[in-house]
């Protein structure tokens, strides 16, 4: 009695579908039913990669090393026995490359602020596989929930400067799916902007008035002295 093979199942045995360069992965191809012997063939797109023969219904194993971008993409396997015309194909698995993130940069439009002012902080990693999750800190204390960004753009938070304690040191961290790889940003400090005293405009105005008075008095002196001098002759 001979039996047609069932559609095989392609499974990731070792490694992850999100890979880094030079990573080793192991795939298995297996048909649950059908008459042996079985030949399993692994394909990347339509290109044959490797073949494994099984004298019974044990699975076929394929060891791969992701050496370049050409090793990424969609993989399938095919199972064949003596009565399965054309073979049966499996589900597909896709490998994609993940890249570690670069050190994020923490910045703000201005490093100076006043009490009672709203300010913004931006955190951005220029490189690294998306999505990237950002988190903001003041000292060692978290001041925001995790912010997941799907595009190459900065995470932004808004702060309210209510007291001198808000002029501390801020940082952010960024992480993606690269083995829980985390990077922290530079430190950023807000400094207190100098506030002009309310009395300064008044002092300046009084000084200008006094200066004009002195100049006017100096110009008026000849008008009084010369007629007096002529009258005494």
WOPE-V345992 format. One line per field, one symbol per residue. ss: DSSP state (2 for helix, 1 for strand, 0 for the rest). phi: phi as a letter, one per 40 degrees, with the letter a starting at -180 (. if undefined). psi: psi as a letter, one per 30 degrees, with the letter a starting at -180 (. if undefined). A space follows every 10 residues. Layout:
ss=???
phi=???
psi=???
//
This chain:
ss=0000000011 1111000110 0011111111 0000000111 1111001111 1111000001 1111110022 2011111111 0000000110 0011111000 0000111000 0110001111 1111000000 0111111100 1100001110 0000111111 1002222011 1111100000 0111000110 1100000222 2222222222 2222222222 2222222222 200
phi=.bbcccccbc bccbgbccbb cgccbbbbba bcahcccbbb bcbbfbccba bbbbcbcccc bbbbbccacc cchcbbbbbb bcbccggbbc cbbbcbcbbc ccccbbaada cbabcgbcbb bbbabcbhcc cbbbabbbgb ccbacdbcbc bcaccbbbbb cbaccccccb abbbabccff cbbbcccbbc bccccccccc dccccccccc cccccccccc ddcccccccc ccc
psi=kkkkklklkk kjekalfjll kgkklkkkkk kfllkllkkk kkkjcgkkel kkkkfagllk kkklkjflff flakkllkkk afgjkflkla llkkkkkkkl llklkkllfk fkllkgkkll kkkkkflkkl lkklkkkjbg kkgllkjkkf lillkklklj jflfffhakk lllklagihh kkklalkkkk lkkkkkkffe eeeeeeeeee eeeeeeeeff eefeeeeeee ff.
//
